[in-house]
């Protein structure tokens, strides 16, 4: 079980899909994310890529976001997010896609551009430099460019591991560490 930390459904517990590679962000880190984004959440369109339990998107909806697009190719995650959306009364505000995240830029019709983007791929995608990491980081930078002006993209990595070369794709990206993990923030200019 995982608990929503604030807003309309504060304290509400949701099922974490069993038998999946999900790694829900700690409550402390989620609260830090939501505090950082507090001025951007109201009426926002949110994308939660590699959604897992969907908790980051649900945290935003609980705090007043307009809609959520949750993407995860795992069937158990897909079902758990749909069930949680229905339980919370958000079925019409949540679009759940069971697709590989790398297909997002090619979807037809395209998704509505986000105001907030959460990107939380498996840690194994970041642990070593190489083609997998390059492909995943490339996807994040492409999706971040789809943000509406003034929007924010957040990527979750196993510590502050990104290189200067990787960071150069998104000028102004910042890092905050939460224990053994790191959150990287990039704000698109107005």
Beta strands, then each sheet from edge to edge (+ up, - down):
strand 1: 2-3
strand 2: 13-14
strand 3: 45-49
strand 4: 67-71
strand 5: 94-97
strand 6: 116-119
strand 7: 152-157
strand 8: 174-178
strand 9: 181-187
sheet 1: 1+ 2-
sheet 2: 5+ 4+ 3+ 6+ 7+ 9- 8+
end
